Amino acid sequence: MGVRLNSDPVWFDAISLGFDAGLRDIPPAAPGQVRALLPDLTKALEIGRVFALLKARYRAVLTALDHVQAGLAVVLPDGQVVVENAEAQRILRLGDGIALAADRRIVTADADVTAAIAASVGAAGQTARGRAARHETLLTIARPSGLAPFLLDIGPLSDSRAELEPGLDGALVTLIDPERIPYLRLDRFTALYGLTAAETDVCGWIAEGASVAEIAERRGTSPVTAKNQVASVLSKTGVGSRLALIRLILRVLPPVA
């Protein structure tokens, strides 16, 4: 017995029901029993189709995020990581001062830093819901390996259109490994903030984690000159620290492979 589940003129969905081969006819009660189930069957079909479309969109978004060479993680206000891209997974699996716990919360080797991350994520979630005004937090994570500390940029994230789930508000956590900052087209950054050629060069060394002394040595200038140039770059770009400058560069020039 076949039943059509919709009346679309171009295509349609249907179900077929089989009965015991020993029966000569369809039982008289069967059509009525099936008819009573049709609304539920139709709804289940619609939900399945919507789910399939959302799943395809979700995979497409993840594929796109995996091309971003900075770590990205969507985190609920309670600290649980919903999804993370490939670079975030790499950083969290290194075992170098930061990791993803079994309950999918970001933890570090320092309990105070872990608490600060949780508090910042919670505040970002409150901001996303319009209940607070804490826009973003920048944290550094020390690495036992001795390499340059990880940077965590935590900001509010709201699914205002309820594309995933109504009321899904939390935080977008950007994880930056200064040791793996890719080649950046700083000429674009220069044009945007009006940096001179010397300031652009200094900006590039800052992005690579060089100290003032190292910048002075590599550029053949005095430490005082290098310090003044770093201060000029920070002033023109409107940031208060070298870490904030790195974050700004990555925001203006997204590292997409």
N, C-alpha and C positions, 0 to 999 in steps of 0.2 A: 504494500500500500504506500503510495507516494503522496506527499503533502507539500504544496508550495507555500513558502513562508513570507513572501512579499509580492507586490504587484508592479515592480519596476518594468517599464516597457522594453528596456534594453537587455537586462540580465535579471536573473532571479536566483534565490536560494531555495533549496528543497531538502526534505529528508525522506528517507525511505525506511519502512518498517517491514521486517520479515516475520513470518509465522511458521509454526511447526509444519514440516512437509507432510505430516499425516492429516492435516486439515484440508478439506475439500473447498471450504469457503472461509472468507474472513469472518471472524466472530462478530455477531450483530452489535455487541457492546463496544467493539474496538474503535469505530469512528468517533463515538461520543467521548470516549476516554482520551483519545488523541486530541480531539478538539479542545478539551479542557486544558491540555498542556501547551497548546499552541502559543498563547501569549508569553509564557515563560521561555519556551524554546526560541521564539523570535527575539526576545530581549537578550537572551544568552548569546545569540548569534551577533546581534548588534554590538554587544560589549566586546565580544571576541574580535570583531573587525576593528573597533576603536583601539583595543589593546595592541593589535598587530601594527597599526599605524604609529601608535606612540612608541612601540618597541623599535620600529624602523627609524623613527626620528631620534630616539635616544642613542641608538648605535651610530647614527650619522653625526650627532653632536660629539660623542666620545671620540670618533675618528678625527673630527676636526680639532678637538682639544689635544689629542695626542701629537699634533703637529706643533703645538706651542711648547717651546723649550724651557718654559718656567713651569713649576709645579702648580696645579690648580686643584682645589678641593672644595666641594660644597658641604657645609657643616651645619647641622641643626643646632638650635640654641642650647640644647643639652650637651653639645660637644660631639655628638656622633657624626662621623663622616659618612655622607650619603654616597658620594662618588668622587673619584679622583682620576686625573689623567696619568699618562705613562711616566712623566717626569716626577710627579708627586709620589707615585709608587716607588720609583727608583730611590728617591731621597729617603723615604720612610723605611725602606728595606736595607739601607746601608748599615744600620746599627751604629751610626756615628753621632750620638747625642740626641736623636729624635726618632720616634717610631710610632707605628699605629698599634695600639693595644688590642687585645682580643675582643674588647667591647667596641672597637672601631673609634676610639677616642685618641687624639694626638697626645703623646706623653714624651717627656724629655728626661734626661738624667738628673735634672734639678727639679725638685718638687715645687719650689717657688715659681719657677718658669712655667711648669705645667699648670699650676694654679692661675698664673697670669694669662695663659692661653685660654683656659676655660672661662675666666672672667671676661676677657675681651670678646670671645665668641658669644657669650651670653649678652653682653652689652650691645654687640652688633645686631643680634636677633631682636632685642628690644627696640633698637633704632629702626630696624626694618619694619617693625609693627607700629612705628610712630610714637613709641612710649619713652624714647630717650633721644639724645642728640650726640651720641658718640660715633663719629663718622668712620674713623679708621684707627688702627693701632699697628705700630711697627715694632717687632721684637727681634732680638738676635739670639741665636741658639749656639752656645759654645760646642765645639766638636772635640771629643777626646783625641782625635787623630792629629790635632794641631792645625788643621787647615782653616781657611777663612770661615768665620761663623755663618751658619744659615741665616737668611732673613725671612721672617714671617710677616706678611702684610695681611691684616685681618680687617675686612670691611663688611658692611651690611649687604644682604642679598634678599630680595623679596620677589616671590612669584606672584606679582600683582594681578596677573591675568588668570591665575589658577590653572595654568596649563598642565602642571604636574599634580597639584593637590591644593585645595583651598586652604589658605592660612599657612602655607609652607614658607616661613620666613626664617632666615638664619644668617650665615656668614659665608663669604667667599674668602678662602684662605689661599694666598699666593705664597708658594715656597720657592725661594731663590737660592741657588747654590752659586756663590760668587766664583767658585773654581770652574764653573762650566758656563759662564756668560758667553754666548756666541758672538760672532763678529756682528757689530752694529753699524748701521749707516749713520754715523754721527753728523754727517753733513746736513741731514734733515733736522736733527736736533739743533744744530747751529743756526739754521735758518729760522727756526721757530723762536729761539730765545736770543738771537742776535749776538752770539758768541764770536769773539775774534778767532783768528787762526790759532794763536797761542792758547787761548782758553779751550778751544776744541781739542787740541792736543792734550792739555791737562785733563779735560773731561774724560778722554779715552783712557788715560792712565788711572784715573779714579775708578772708572768702571772695572778695571782689571785688578783693583784692590791695592794699588801702589800707595805707599806712604808719601808724605811731603818730601822726606829726604830722598826717597827713591825717584820721585818726580823730578826733583832738582838735579839729581845725578844723571838721569836719562836725558834731560833736556839741556844739560850743561849750564844751568843757572844756579844762583845761590838759593839756599833754603828759604830765605826771607822772600825772595821773588816768587818762588814756588808757592809759599804760603799765601801771599797776596793774590796770586792767580787763582788758587783754590777758593779763597774767600770771594773773589769776583764772580767765579762760576756759580757758587752757591747763592750769591746775592741776585744775580741775573735770573736764575731759574726759580727763585723764591722758595728755596728749601733751607733747612737749618742744619743739615749734617750730610756727610758723605754717603751714609747709608740711605738717607732719604733721596739723595741725588740718583743713586743706582736704581731705586724703586721708580723714580720719575722717568729715567731713561727707558726702563723696560716697559713702562706704561705707554710712553709716546712711541717707542719703537718696539712693538711686540715681537719677541723672538720666535718667529714661525719658520719651521724648516720646510 
